Amino acid sequence: AEYMGYNCLDMKKEDKNGCKIAFVLHGTSLLDQEEKFVGWTNSDLGHEGIMQAQGIGEALKQEGYEFDVCFTSTLKRTVQAWNIVADILDHNHIPVIKHWRLNGKHLGAYEGKNKGDVIQEYGEKKIESLYKEYNSHPPPQSALLAVPPKLYRKTMPMMIPLGESQKLVTERAVVYFLDTIVGYLQKKKRVIVVGHDASIRALIGHIRGLTEKEILDLQLKPDVALIYELDEKLKINNARTVSAKPIEIEGKKDKTTGSGIYENTRDAFWSKELREMRIYSAEQIIVPEPAPLILKNYCKEVIRATLEILLSFPKNILKGC
């Protein structure tokens, strides 16, 4: 089979002298769910993003992939995505290196704002150009609203951007790749990068020698890992994808809070007679995002057990509740 023009062989059976690098895109964040621009805003993963990370982790595990070191951005949604993948792969012991040069595109004055409001203020063409043109910049963010310094205490303030194009993201990400990641690849370390759309585009574009247009045209998805085997000169020998199984997002999403409301418990567990008694349904219980999946499953089991107990009570007792 072929992918992006390269022979897609089973890399687990190939020459062990080659170096390998995998790219995983973080999933949907809480601000994504609220239809807001994210950029460098430090948003948590939403329920869908957690499920996406689980899916790609299970897919990598099924394929038998293992890694020696992980690189993420400083933003917690990539760290959270890796933590989920690491749990599944039993990779909590490997080093995780975080750096701001792997952050996504800084969206300047759009940061954290509602997409509809931004389109109304700046126009749809201005927004589209940010993703369709390599050198397009957003309006700069006010220095007074810049990112919290605690995330970047070791970085000179003048290096932190107030708005970026894909070109600027590519420049800073490639610098970090050459200065740091390459050293691990040369030592034959198996590297995984959990990053953002713009920074992953930059790194893949550099490895593959893509043009500006080709970088913008890359199709990246959080449920597909891109894996490359490189020779000693860091030229691509083989490339392949590992795809997660399609996920079904349970329940609804609250567009205001971004919280995941699981099953409609009123319909799933409560009989018609109990509903008529005006007993509050468990769908009012919202597990804050991003909570560990084990906690969410535990909450669901507690709700289920509570409902089973209630259903076993005589009706005349419940009528007084």
Secondary structure, 3 states (H helix, E strand, C coil): CEECCEECCCHHHCCCCCEEEEEEECCCEHHHHCCECCCCCCCCECHHHHHHHHHHHHHHHHCCCCCCEEEECCCHHHHHHHHHHHHHHCCCCCCEEECHHHCCCCCHHHCCCEHHHHHHHHCHHHHHHHHHCCCCCCCCCCHHHCCCHHHHCCCCHHHCCCCCCHHHHHHHHHHHHHHHHHHHHHCCCCEEEEECHHHHHHHHHHHHCCCHHHHHHCCCCCCEEEEEEECCCCCEEEEEEEECCCCCCCCEECCCCCCEECCCHHHHHCCHHHHHCCCCCHHHCCECCCCCHHHHHHHHHHHHHHHHHHHCCCHHHHCCC
